[in-house]
């Protein structure tokens, strides 16, 4: 399954919409996503599982690239 992770670049940053970034990660569970990102200094805001039509919509985005971690 592919997950879209919304995050801030630094753990100390307060979540602000204008500075939120996102990445796509393939994993089986949300917990596995968190384990894959634990060595990065991200302040994870939200992890969204992508399925069906929503996944197809995201695939059309120019920023869609699943990270291999």
N, C-alpha and C positions, 0 to 999 in steps of 0.2 A: 504494500500500500504506500502511496505517496502522501506526505504530510507537508503542509505549508507552515513554516515557522515565522512568526512575527517577533522581532527583537530589536533591542537597542544595542549599539556597538559596545557600550561599556556597562558593567554591572552597576556602577554608581549613577547612571543616568535614569532620570524619571521618565516613564513612558509618555512621549508626546507624539501625537499623530504625525506631525511634519518630519520627525526624525526617525520614524519607525522603518526598519528594513525588513525584507522577507527573503527566505531561501526555501528551496524544496528539497526534502530528504526522503529517501525510500527506507522504510522500516516496517516491522510487524505491529508495533505498539507505540503509543506516545512515550512510554517509559524508555523504550529503546532509542527513540529520538533524543531524549534528554541525556541518555548515556553517551550517545555519539557526540553530543555537543558539550559535554561537561568540561573538556579541556580548553574551551574557548571562552573568552571573557564577555559573553553575551548576557544581557538581561532579557530573558525570554518572557515575552508578553503573553503569547497565545500560540497554541499548536492546533492546527485545523486539519483533520483528515480529509483528503480529496477523493471523491468517488463519482462515478457516473458522469452526468452532464457538467457538473462543476469542474471535474478533472479535465474534461474535454475543453471547456472554456479556458481554463488556466493554460493548457497546452498551446493555445493560440497566441498567448502573450509573448512578446519579444524577450521578456526576462525569464521565461520558463527554462530552467536548466536544473536537473536533478543532481545534487552533489553526491559524489561517491566518497563516503566516509567509512 
